[in-house]
């Protein structure tokens, strides 16, 4: 009875949301042989509706979980753990920001897109009631979608890590909503053997969950025709390729967030000094609903605080606030939608000037032979007299920034003479050949851009340097490379593993010899890759407990780690000579395949402990699209780690795995007639 009334309210609410009627019969969802949805409609709104429906068919639970987090209702699904997330979400005030800015900041055009997506998602819930996780989530509204996007970008900016640090580990890190790494590179006709423009879109994301990429093709008669990948709950492609251009994102690390220590009033612990005046902290009791087992939800309240700087925490060590550009912006999804529809670099550049996306590198290419790199961010204009990498004084308007650098201020490279641009989550000041690189000292130091290289950037340079021209085979070989560079560039120096003397360490001499003879490739036949990767994970775990991110590995620590590795392989395999593919597996459901890759090779893979001494691939090479632009438009190949569907009953739950582990791709197209001719199923979202 309750659910019936609830869903009736959904219909009433949805009809009020959207004056323009969406007619599902006008929308076609064409599933290709891989189950990838190609969504066709006369209007952009119809396509957004179809996207919501198709994605819900494939991963309804994950989209619901995402919106539950955005609405601070995760406690109703995940109990106390979810309630911790709900507290952080409300402390960040994403919903209040959206409520305050929605009418003025979001264009009428994009409101239509958001509303249509909500209609499709809510209608799917209405017709699939048994799949609904928490009925109170519905109806999902455009504001809910924007609030979740604010949350995601705040996490990407480090808000959750900062709060965890402030609360001394008492606040949950929202790991499942965090972005990963990625590779991106582009070559124009001056560097390619066939005179075409190449673009590599290579996300290193979790293979499942709220930030795992979903592949879709969106095509309307209003000029929207793009293939690429998006996160659950996004109403458009986040990186991909349209008929004229494409782009890839990678995670970047400029200073996106500031932490302030407030000067508190000794006579009143809830007052802080600002420009010589004592001001009351804003205090509000944050409601948290928690469902425990099969019991009815209980509601508790926890105090939340805010200062002029932003979300605030009172701790034994002091009172701290955080501030980030991501907490001052709701237009990111609209910017991505407009990027989808750009027809050339001039239009694309104008969209970038919105400055609404708070982070991410961008590598761009188009059919007109333009390539472009940008280390994007919503970065404040800061007073250079302060150390913005440290904790800042929270008692002065001098540290309370309110304006941002325009896109023209940010590190970028357009059409370098070298003919290529690239990024692998490393320094923006190494984005192309050394002779064409931009210079760090020309940029505002308060933006705090990263200056390091990593193994992937070093290896990319090793491979490109000897090539006068790059063939498409070269391009794919570089992308799928499994080789560590000659000189390792891990954040923690691992050289000590290779410096141990086998004569002085007889009990692990066999492992030392394996590592010294290892070719440093992460292919499935490699025994050295098994030894190194297991040891690397143990060292990473140990150093993380010690709070060490950068450092030099000592010989005693290296010895202890190798001894643990020997014990592990002898316990589970009765030998240390274990091929990597036997140790590392790509697993979904009943399917388990040997998979190559390790942390920080170009074909990267990170894994978690599994069972029987194995590790299970978790994050790394995920969605990959390889694009060649000629005069007639793009030729596209793509692959996803598992398949198009997260439904274990679907034939597309695991059907891309075999191609993925062989580093092979599937052909894709933007041509509607070709899609419909080859489609395995064409239907309407109803």
Order of alpha helices (4+ residues) and beta strands (2+ residues): alpha-beta-beta-alpha-alpha-alpha-alpha-alpha-alpha-beta-beta-beta-beta-beta-beta-beta-beta-beta-beta-beta-beta-beta-beta-alpha-alpha-beta-beta-beta-beta-beta-alpha-alpha-beta-alpha-alpha-beta-alpha-alpha-beta-beta-beta-beta-beta-alpha-beta-alpha-beta
